[in-house]
Amino acid sequence: MNSLEKRSFYSFLALYIISSTIFIVLSAYWYYTAQKNALASNQYYKLQHVADTLSQKIIKAHMQGIKLDIPRSNKDIVIALIDIDKEVVYGSLQEDFVPKKAEYFEEGQHSVLISDAPQKHLNIEFVVVQSRALLEEIRGLKQNVLMVVLLSIVMMIVLAWVLSRLFMSPLHQKIKQIEDFVHDTAHELNTPITALSMSVSRALKKQSYDEKILKNISISTKQLFDMYTALSYLSFETKPQEEELIDVSVVLEKSVAYYKELSESKRIVFNVNTEPFEFRIDETKLNMLFGNLVNNAIKYSHPDSSIEVSLKGGVFEIQDHGIGIEPEKLSKIYERYNRETEYAGGFGIGLSIVQKISQEYGLGLDVISKEGQGSCFSITFT
């Protein structure tokens, strides 16, 4: 990854981790608070039940004149009976406090419930029930919540890393396409610019302009103009042109003639067979449509070969006898910046433009190709 990709990657990763961590922590706090309150309520009702049960036994023993039978309590619960003189007559107080009224509170490490339910029967004013179970349960709850939070954060970081890589994958691919495009652009521009420079230098030295020099200048100039037209169409807003009824055959023949010097440089012969056909379209876009297909046919044809061009019944076909296209690559030929072969130069945008214009005007675009035998592109004007 380059510096821009790394900055984007780590920015997304940091934002995802921070926001997810905040969410996890807040969720954990809400869960901990709710569970703690539930444990405290459960502890209160448990102590209240013990106090009420013991108070009933005290009242029953006093009313029936029998001996008070204090049941054995749970090992986590400590009971103390306080008489009317505030003295402990049974059990012990686990914390340093003096029972004064019925209440429930936390003292030290214990939950304490003071009940006045005995109503001074057997001179017992308060039943005090104490337990440290709540403290242990809350400590265990804290440990469990903390462990889950840490585990969740670790899993979230791993997930964030994977998602960040997935998020950056198309961006990385697009940046690579742009970098390749810039590299190819520089390479493609270098060829016609060098040819122009050399042709002009030769012409100035000779102080004459022979046909070969002028042909080289013409080819290079047209290559530069084609590059400019393609890049402008894809990259800049252009004012919509008025569509008009055009004889497609006339524009097609002009496109073939436009690339005459380029075809002659490879000793390629065009066999053109057209008949008049009118269609309402922007002439500039029709020129680009034919121009890209004719130019591609020349580029990917072998020297000393031929190209057949026809326009009949509103169906345009161009057949070359060049390198052809591998079957598994046919589905990708219209992707922008896609180049499946290094046989000829280019930006990988010509067929993308052809597809875009075809879709804009509802034209049927099709291709039949055999590797090593050539390709046939057809456009149906409907």
Secondary structure as the mmCIF struct_conf table of DSSP 4:
data_model
#
loop_
_struct_conf.conf_type_id
_struct_conf.id
_struct_conf.beg_label_comp_id
_struct_conf.beg_label_asym_id
_struct_conf.beg_label_seq_id
_struct_conf.end_label_comp_id
_struct_conf.end_label_asym_id
_struct_conf.end_label_seq_id
HELX_RH_AL_P HELX_RH_AL_P1 SER A 3 GLN A 64
TURN_TY1_P TURN_TY1_P1 GLY A 65 GLY A 65
HELX_LH_PP_P HELX_LH_PP_P1 ILE A 70 ASN A 74
TURN_TY1_P TURN_TY1_P2 LYS A 75 ASP A 76
STRN STRN1 ILE A 77 ASP A 83
TURN_TY1_P TURN_TY1_P3 ILE A 84 ASP A 85
BEND BEND1 LYS A 86 LYS A 86
STRN STRN2 VAL A 88 GLY A 91
BEND BEND2 GLN A 94 ASP A 96
BEND BEND3 LYS A 101 ALA A 102
STRN STRN3 GLU A 103 GLU A 107
TURN_TY1_P TURN_TY1_P4 GLY A 108 GLN A 109
STRN STRN4 HIS A 110 SER A 115
TURN_TY1_P TURN_TY1_P5 ALA A 117 LYS A 120
HELX_RH_3T_P HELX_RH_3T_P1 HIS A 121 ASN A 123
STRN STRN5 ILE A 124 SER A 131
HELX_RH_AL_P HELX_RH_AL_P2 ALA A 133 LYS A 206
TURN_TY1_P TURN_TY1_P6 GLN A 207 GLN A 207
BEND BEND4 SER A 208 SER A 208
HELX_RH_AL_P HELX_RH_AL_P3 GLU A 211 SER A 235
BEND BEND5 PHE A 236 PHE A 236
HELX_LH_PP_P HELX_LH_PP_P2 LYS A 239 GLU A 243
STRN STRN6 GLU A 244 ASP A 247
HELX_RH_AL_P HELX_RH_AL_P4 VAL A 248 TYR A 258
TURN_TY1_P TURN_TY1_P7 TYR A 259 TYR A 259
HELX_RH_AL_P HELX_RH_AL_P5 LYS A 260 SER A 265
TURN_TY1_P TURN_TY1_P8 LYS A 266 ARG A 267
STRN STRN7 VAL A 269 THR A 274
STRN STRN8 GLU A 278 ILE A 281
HELX_RH_AL_P HELX_RH_AL_P6 GLU A 283 LYS A 299
TURN_TY1_P TURN_TY1_P9 TYR A 300 TYR A 300
STRN STRN9 SER A 301 SER A 301
HELX_LH_PP_P HELX_LH_PP_P3 HIS A 302 HIS A 302
TURN_TY1_P TURN_TY1_P10 PRO A 303 ASP A 304
STRN STRN10 SER A 306 LYS A 312
TURN_TY1_P TURN_TY1_P11 GLY A 313 GLY A 314
STRN STRN11 VAL A 315 GLN A 319
STRN STRN12 GLY A 322 GLY A 322
BEND BEND6 ILE A 323 ILE A 323
HELX_RH_3T_P HELX_RH_3T_P2 PRO A 327 LYS A 332
TURN_TY1_P TURN_TY1_P12 ILE A 333 TYR A 334
BEND BEND7 GLU A 335 GLU A 335
TURN_TY1_P TURN_TY1_P13 ARG A 336 TYR A 337
BEND BEND8 TYR A 343 ALA A 344
BEND BEND9 GLY A 348 GLY A 348
HELX_RH_AL_P HELX_RH_AL_P7 GLY A 350 GLU A 360
TURN_TY1_P TURN_TY1_P14 TYR A 361 GLY A 362
STRN STRN13 GLY A 364 LYS A 370
TURN_TY1_P TURN_TY1_P15 GLU A 371 GLN A 373
STRN STRN14 GLY A 374 THR A 380
#
